[in-house]
Amino acid sequence: MKLLSVNVGRPRANPWKTGPELTGIDKQPVDGRVRVTAPGPKGTGAVGLEGDRVYDIAHHGGTDQAVYAYAREDLDGWEREFERPLPAGVFGENLTTVGLDVNGALIGERWRIGDEVVLEVSCARIPCSTFQGWLDRAGWIKRFTQAAVPGAYLRVITPGEIRAGDPIEVVHHPDHDVTVALQFRAVTTEPELLPRLLVADALPEEGKALARKRLTGR
């Protein structure tokens, strides 16, 4: 398991969503080492990688969405469907991985990347109109949701520096069965799964609240 590339966004116009005029979805691989730190609460645009940020500050960034990871293997699958190349970073991911089952990762699972950085899996990525517009793919939100290979958002537990080629090691497995893919399905197409999410202590509070509402009705 290793880090194929580290990708940082460059601001570009966002004609696909009402509100933010810019988007950071256009991520490009970075040469050399990149500093990773905890960005603090959502609402400032800050994320975990130095030189990157988000512009839809109400829905992206902050502690629980500090870093976004997507597997190269899953991009390869989409390449075959799209019938065109999908370079690392094109899904807006900060980390493009190889050999790691990102969607099968458990909520609360921890990864050590390189010698220093430890990240914790927090939740799945939910697709939006910017994502669909950026890929120029009609019906993309529906197709991405059906596939249930969303990639994972991560928190920064231990800051440090990372670079392409760094090994990835899973250093903590929580004692439950709530994967990134299961959490995504629960909040999109299979709401009957929502009560199962409550055993995942590392799930963001808004996710726990949704699960509790499904379970108790309030």
C-alpha positions in Angstrom: 0.0 0.0 0.0 1.4 3.3 -1.0 0.7 6.9 -1.9 0.7 7.3 -5.7 0.4 11.0 -5.7 -0.3 14.0 -3.4 -2.7 16.5 -5.1 -3.3 20.2 -4.3 -6.1 22.3 -5.8 -5.7 25.5 -7.8 -8.7 27.9 -7.8 -10.9 28.0 -10.8 -14.3 29.5 -11.7 -17.3 27.4 -10.5 -20.2 27.9 -12.9 -21.9 24.7 -11.6 -23.1 25.8 -8.2 -24.9 28.8 -6.9 -23.0 30.6 -4.2 -19.2 30.1 -4.3 -17.6 31.7 -7.3 -14.5 29.5 -7.1 -13.8 25.8 -6.6 -10.7 23.9 -5.6 -11.7 20.6 -7.2 -9.0 20.9 -9.9 -6.3 19.0 -8.0 -2.8 18.5 -9.5 0.0 16.2 -8.3 2.7 18.0 -6.3 6.4 17.2 -6.6 8.3 17.0 -3.3 7.0 17.0 0.3 3.7 18.5 1.4 3.0 19.6 4.9 -0.2 18.1 6.5 -1.8 19.7 9.5 -5.2 19.7 11.3 -7.2 22.6 9.8 -9.6 23.3 12.6 -13.4 23.6 12.4 -15.3 23.9 9.1 -16.2 27.4 7.9 -12.8 29.0 7.1 -12.0 27.1 3.9 -8.9 25.5 5.5 -8.0 21.9 4.8 -5.2 19.5 5.8 -2.7 20.0 2.9 -0.5 23.1 2.7 -1.3 25.1 -0.4 -4.8 23.7 -0.7 -8.3 25.1 0.3 -12.0 24.8 -0.3 -14.4 27.6 -1.4 -17.8 26.1 -0.5 -17.0 26.5 3.2 -20.5 25.5 4.4 -20.1 21.9 3.0 -16.4 21.2 2.7 -13.2 21.5 4.7 -12.5 21.5 8.4 -11.5 18.8 10.9 -13.7 16.0 9.6 -12.9 16.7 5.9 -9.3 17.6 6.2 -8.0 15.2 3.5 -9.8 13.3 0.8 -8.4 10.0 -0.5 -9.4 8.0 -3.6 -8.0 4.7 -4.9 -6.2 4.5 -8.2 -7.9 1.2 -8.8 -11.3 2.8 -8.6 -10.2 5.6 -10.9 -9.1 2.9 -13.4 -12.6 1.4 -13.2 -14.1 4.8 -14.0 -11.6 5.3 -16.8 -13.0 2.2 -18.5 -16.6 3.5 -18.2 -15.7 7.0 -19.3 -13.5 5.8 -22.1 -11.0 8.5 -21.4 -8.0 9.1 -19.1 -8.7 10.1 -15.5 -5.4 11.4 -14.1 -4.6 11.4 -10.4 -6.5 14.3 -8.7 -9.3 14.6 -11.2 -11.9 13.5 -8.6 -10.7 16.3 -6.4 -8.8 13.9 -4.2 -5.8 15.0 -2.2 -4.3 11.5 -2.0 -4.4 9.0 -4.8 -3.6 5.6 -3.3 -2.4 2.2 -4.6 -3.1 -1.2 -3.0 -5.4 0.2 -0.3 -9.2 -0.6 -0.1 -10.3 3.0 0.6 -14.0 2.2 0.4 -13.6 -0.9 2.5 -11.8 1.1 5.2 -13.6 1.3 8.6 -14.8 4.6 10.0 -12.2 5.4 12.6 -9.5 3.3 10.9 -6.1 5.0 11.1 -3.4 5.1 8.4 0.3 6.0 8.9 1.7 7.6 5.7 5.4 7.8 5.5 7.3 8.3 8.8 5.2 10.9 10.5 1.6 11.5 9.4 -1.3 9.6 10.9 -4.8 10.1 9.4 -8.2 8.8 10.6 -11.0 7.8 8.3 -14.1 9.9 9.2 -16.7 9.6 6.5 -17.6 9.1 2.8 -17.6 11.8 0.2 -21.1 12.9 -1.0 -21.2 14.0 -4.7 -22.4 17.5 -5.6 -23.2 19.6 -8.7 -19.6 21.0 -8.8 -18.3 17.4 -9.1 -20.7 16.6 -11.9 -20.0 19.8 -13.8 -16.3 19.5 -13.4 -16.3 16.0 -15.0 -18.8 17.2 -17.7 -20.8 14.0 -17.2 -24.6 14.1 -17.4 -26.2 12.1 -14.7 -22.9 11.7 -12.8 -24.3 12.3 -9.3 -26.8 9.5 -9.8 -24.2 7.1 -11.3 -21.6 7.9 -8.6 -24.2 7.2 -5.9 -25.2 3.9 -7.5 -21.6 2.7 -7.6 -21.0 3.4 -3.9 -17.3 3.8 -4.3 -17.1 7.4 -2.9 -13.6 7.6 -1.4 -12.9 8.7 2.1 -12.5 11.9 4.0 -9.8 11.8 6.8 -8.9 13.7 9.9 -5.3 14.6 10.8 -4.3 12.9 14.0 -0.5 13.4 13.7 0.8 16.2 11.5 3.9 16.0 9.4 5.0 15.8 5.8 4.1 13.3 3.0 5.1 12.8 -0.6 4.3 10.5 -3.5 5.7 7.1 -3.0 5.3 7.0 0.8 4.2 3.7 2.2 0.7 3.5 3.8 0.2 1.3 6.9 -3.1 0.7 8.6 -2.2 1.1 12.3 -5.6 0.9 13.9 -8.7 -1.1 13.2 -11.8 -0.1 15.2 -14.0 -2.8 16.6 -17.0 -2.5 14.3 -18.0 -3.2 10.7 -19.0 0.2 9.5 -17.1 0.8 6.3 -16.9 3.9 4.2 -19.0 2.3 1.5 -21.6 1.2 4.1 -21.8 4.7 5.6 -22.2 6.1 2.1 -25.0 3.7 1.2 -26.8 4.5 4.5 -26.9 8.3 3.9 -27.8 7.9 0.2 -29.7 4.9 -1.1 -30.2 2.6 1.9 -31.5 4.7 4.9 -32.5 1.5 6.7 -28.7 1.1 7.4 -28.5 4.3 9.3 -28.9 2.8 12.8 -25.9 0.6 12.2 -23.7 3.7 12.0 -24.1 4.5 15.7 -21.4 2.0 16.7 -18.8 4.1 14.7 -17.6 6.5 17.4 -15.4 8.3 14.9 -18.3 9.3 12.6 -18.8 13.1 12.5 -21.5 14.3 14.8 -23.9 15.3 12.0 -23.7 11.7 10.8 -24.5 10.3 14.3 -27.4 12.8 14.6 -28.9 11.5 11.3 -28.5 7.9 12.5 -30.1 8.7 15.9 -33.0 10.4 14.1 -33.6 7.3 12.0 -33.5 5.1 15.1 -35.6 7.2 17.5 -37.7 9.3 15.1 -36.5 12.6 16.6 
